[in-house]
Amino acid sequence: MPVKKEVCSTGIEELDMKMSGGIPLGSTVLVTGCSGSGKTTLCMQFLFNGARRGERGVFFTITEPLFKLTKNLEGFAFYDKKLIESGMVNIIDLRIISERLGLDTEKYTVEDAGALLDILKDIADELDVKRLVMDSITALCYRLQTREMIRDFIFKLGTSLAVMKCTTMLTSEVPPQTFKFSQYEIEEFISDGIFFLGDIDRKGDLIRTLQVIKMRGTDHSRTKFALNISAQRGIELVPLLKSTEFEAFLKR
Amino acid sequence: MVDAVIEGIRERIAAAIQVNQSVGIQVPENRHGDLLEAIFDSICRNTHTTWTYVTVSKTFDYLSKTFREGTKQNNVKFIDCISRAAGISDATNNCIYIESPVMLEKMILEILNNFKGMKRDLDKYIIIDSLSALMIYNDPEIIREFVSLVMNRSRAENIHVVSILVEEEMDSSKLIQLNDKIIVLRDSFID
């Protein structure tokens, strides 16, 4: 029986409703999906909505340069440049930090990854952030040389996040049309929750979907929803028409 | 004669939707235009009501040229599900374009968004023109599910649904049964 906990509202009404109000405070959520599934938009909306509620947030990017990221955001109504200028939303390029630390930005050793984790923690502490996003954990792990190093890094990351007391979203890239939550199959174990963003092929058109696979401490819905990305409203969810699933099953 | 038919249709629709029911209108292709004229006439006359017109059979461009007065009203918004797929993408404040008629969930979202924040006691209507055209692009099962979902949400939000079925386009007899009330238009009289 889930205990009523303090929650962190994503600000996406339908998504919060699926989780009895929001993500349990301090949780780490893996936002997993293929390219173009809406991971970055969802995370950004989470940060900007939080900032409007007075909760400072930080977005660590390792995949996209800052100018490109902010340019893409400008089209959304939830985006507010003032929240960035006032420091309520901080967007930080991890590659620049790596460079400043004198690390090889393409390949990390165990020590490099450890140093980077310490810096992330220091930044989060110093800014007193309540919401943290890392986009993406897959790209970060890609810079580690062996599976053992990746495993070690992910568990260290999990430990660091657990003590940070902020609600975290880690994006994870997976190939399209697969029901897999992560590239290295370890990321899900340090996560309290998983949002799975997928696609459904309906007569050649791709319908974006979202499913809350797991959310510890909540009585959450596991229904699959159709996800729409709108400039005016950002992420929107509506129940997915189930006949689609049946069609896809028949195709398989 | 045509005016009398349109007036008759308009009265029948008005009588049916007064009791807050979903209405399915089955119409032969050669009467489809008259039915639309009756609907746009209702939109023009009832300025205190709000309408969302989902078009799958005619483009918004066609409707605005044919029913100029009706489409210019402030109390109606259009959701055009076919123009984008046909490569037409005129920007207009009065119409939302959906990429493809198979994006049924997006249609539902746009319908609901259109009515969001409106007073509960305001008379609200959804026109789906037409279910039979939707069936050209989608499988019958998914359309049944779509109609069910739209109707259930509409009932919960006090919105009236009027769905049109053009006889010649598809055998949609099962679909029309989802409505609370059915009006059948013939070539020369109304059932």
Interface residues (C-beta under 8 A of the other chain):
Chain A: R202 K203 D205 I207 A226 N228 S230 R233 E236 V238 P239 L240 L241 K242 S243 T244 F246 E247
Chain B: E99 S100 V102 M103 L104 E105 K106 I108 L109 L112 N113 Y137 N138 D139 E141 I142 R144 E145 F146 L149
